[in-house]
Amino acid sequence: MSYLKYTGEDYAADDALIAECPVTRDWWARTDPCRQPLDGIGDGEWWAPAEVVFHLD
């Protein structure tokens, strides 16, 4: 399991910039077959809301 914490202002634009990187695209091509989406999320989506269980503050 993993999580994503976004702190920018325009996720779609920032995500598009990341997707332009050839190394990132190569990584996704290699790792996407290893990922399995959670039940109950939309088609083509990888992330789902999660309950905060604890903090390491």
C-alpha positions in Angstrom: 0.0 0.0 0.0 1.2 3.5 -0.6 -0.3 7.0 -0.4 0.1 10.3 -2.2 0.1 13.7 -0.5 -0.1 16.6 -3.0 0.9 20.0 -1.8 0.8 22.0 -5.1 -2.0 24.1 -6.5 -2.8 22.5 -9.9 -2.5 18.7 -9.7 -3.5 18.1 -13.3 -0.9 20.5 -14.7 1.8 19.1 -12.4 0.9 15.5 -13.3 1.1 16.4 -17.0 4.6 17.8 -16.4 5.7 14.6 -14.7 4.3 12.5 -17.5 6.5 14.4 -20.0 9.6 12.9 -18.5 10.9 9.9 -20.5 12.4 8.2 -17.5 9.1 8.4 -15.7 7.3 7.0 -18.7 9.8 4.1 -18.8 9.3 3.5 -15.1 5.5 3.4 -15.5 5.8 1.0 -18.4 7.8 -1.3 -16.3 5.8 -1.1 -13.1 2.2 -0.6 -14.2 1.7 -4.4 -14.8 2.6 -4.9 -11.1 -0.1 -2.6 -9.8 -3.7 -3.7 -9.0 -6.4 -1.0 -8.6 -8.6 -1.1 -5.5 -12.2 -2.2 -5.7 -14.6 0.6 -5.9 -12.5 3.2 -7.7 -13.3 4.5 -11.2 -11.9 3.0 -14.4 -8.4 4.3 -15.1 -7.9 5.6 -11.6 -5.2 4.4 -9.3 -5.8 6.4 -6.1 -8.6 6.2 -3.6 -9.3 8.2 -0.4 -7.9 6.6 2.7 -8.5 7.2 6.4 -5.6 8.7 8.4 -4.7 6.1 11.0 -1.6 7.6 12.7 1.0 10.3 12.3 4.7 10.1 12.9 4.9 13.8 14.0 
